[in-house]
Amino acid sequence: MHQDILEAGVVAVADEEWGERPKAYVTVKSGAHIGSEELIEWVVKSNKISKFMVPREVEMLEEPLPRTSTGKLKKGVIREWAKIPAAKKRVNLHNDTPNLGSISLPVSIYGLHN
């Protein structure tokens, strides 16, 4: 991984020509300065991955990527971010709690019969 990168997450986004293409979300280390174009160039030169796997779009973040309680990236949240244009500012990157409405579970699951 690039020395200025703290963490990165890559998701597929819609593409007119190919159907899907990769988009990267990157958190840089404190005090590091790297642009998205410079990072894409580094990926092309440094990594041995196919051209179609190189992200054409990189969104730089100032805060950590969302993770589960076990430390895995919340890819679903990142996929939702990909639907929001980069020019629009996200109010709270970690406000990812889905609105599930009211969920009814059978009380018998918990052994709380009346």
C-alpha positions as CSV (number, residue, x, y, z in Angstrom):
1,M,0.0,0.0,0.0
2,H,1.1,3.6,-0.7
3,Q,3.0,5.1,2.3
4,D,0.5,8.0,2.6
5,I,-2.6,5.8,2.7
6,L,-4.1,4.8,6.0
7,E,-6.9,2.7,4.5
8,A,-8.8,2.2,1.3
9,G,-12.1,0.6,0.2
10,V,-13.1,-0.2,-3.4
11,V,-16.6,-0.7,-4.7
12,A,-18.2,-1.2,-8.1
13,V,-20.0,1.8,-9.6
14,A,-22.2,1.9,-12.7
15,D,-20.3,2.5,-16.0
16,E,-22.0,3.1,-19.4
17,E,-19.3,1.3,-21.4
18,W,-18.4,-1.6,-19.1
19,G,-21.4,-2.0,-16.9
20,E,-19.4,-1.5,-13.7
21,R,-16.0,-0.1,-12.8
22,P,-14.1,0.3,-9.5
23,K,-14.2,3.4,-7.4
24,A,-11.9,3.8,-4.4
25,Y,-12.5,5.6,-1.1
26,V,-9.2,6.4,0.6
27,T,-8.3,7.8,4.0
28,V,-4.8,9.4,4.0
29,K,-2.5,9.4,7.0
30,S,-2.4,12.6,9.1
31,G,-0.1,15.2,7.6
32,A,0.1,13.3,4.3
33,H,-0.6,15.0,1.0
34,I,-1.5,12.9,-2.0
35,G,-4.0,13.6,-4.7
36,S,-6.4,11.2,-6.5
37,E,-4.5,11.5,-9.8
38,E,-1.2,10.9,-8.1
39,L,-2.6,7.8,-6.4
40,I,-4.1,6.4,-9.6
41,E,-0.8,6.9,-11.3
42,W,1.0,5.1,-8.4
43,V,-1.5,2.1,-8.7
44,V,-0.8,1.8,-12.4
45,K,3.0,1.9,-12.0
46,S,3.4,0.0,-8.7
47,N,0.8,-2.7,-8.6
48,K,0.5,-5.7,-10.8
49,I,-3.2,-5.6,-11.5
50,S,-5.0,-5.5,-14.7
51,K,-5.9,-2.1,-16.2
52,F,-9.7,-2.7,-15.8
53,M,-9.2,-3.1,-12.1
54,V,-7.5,0.3,-11.6
55,P,-10.0,2.8,-10.2
56,R,-10.6,5.7,-12.5
57,E,-12.1,7.6,-9.6
58,V,-10.7,8.1,-6.1
59,E,-12.5,9.9,-3.4
60,M,-10.3,11.1,-0.6
61,L,-11.7,11.1,2.9
62,E,-10.7,12.9,6.0
63,E,-12.1,10.3,8.4
64,P,-11.8,6.6,8.7
65,L,-13.9,4.3,6.6
66,P,-16.9,2.8,8.4
67,R,-16.3,-0.6,10.0
68,T,-18.3,-3.3,11.7
69,S,-17.7,-4.3,15.3
70,T,-15.2,-6.9,14.1
71,G,-13.2,-4.5,12.0
72,K,-14.5,-5.4,8.5
73,L,-15.3,-2.6,6.1
74,K,-19.0,-1.8,5.8
75,K,-19.1,-2.2,2.0
76,G,-22.9,-1.6,1.9
77,V,-22.4,1.9,3.4
78,I,-19.6,2.6,0.9
79,R,-21.8,1.4,-2.0
80,E,-24.4,3.9,-0.8
81,W,-21.8,6.6,-0.8
82,A,-21.0,5.8,-4.4
83,K,-24.6,6.7,-5.3
84,I,-24.0,10.3,-3.9
85,P,-22.1,12.6,-6.3
86,A,-18.7,13.5,-4.9
87,A,-19.5,17.2,-5.1
88,K,-22.3,16.8,-2.6
89,K,-21.0,16.8,1.0
90,R,-22.0,14.0,3.2
91,V,-23.2,15.3,6.5
92,N,-22.2,12.4,8.6
93,L,-20.1,9.6,7.0
94,H,-20.8,7.2,9.9
95,N,-24.5,7.8,10.3
96,D,-25.2,4.5,8.5
97,T,-28.0,3.1,10.6
98,P,-30.7,1.9,8.3
99,N,-34.3,3.0,9.0
100,L,-36.0,-0.4,9.4
101,G,-39.3,0.9,10.7
102,S,-41.0,-1.3,13.2
103,I,-39.9,-4.9,13.2
104,S,-42.2,-7.5,14.7
105,L,-40.6,-10.6,16.1
106,P,-42.5,-13.5,17.7
107,V,-42.3,-13.1,21.4
108,S,-41.9,-16.9,21.7
109,I,-38.3,-16.5,20.4
110,Y,-37.3,-15.0,23.7
111,G,-39.4,-17.3,25.8
112,L,-41.6,-14.5,27.0
113,H,-45.1,-16.1,26.5
114,N,-48.0,-14.7,28.4
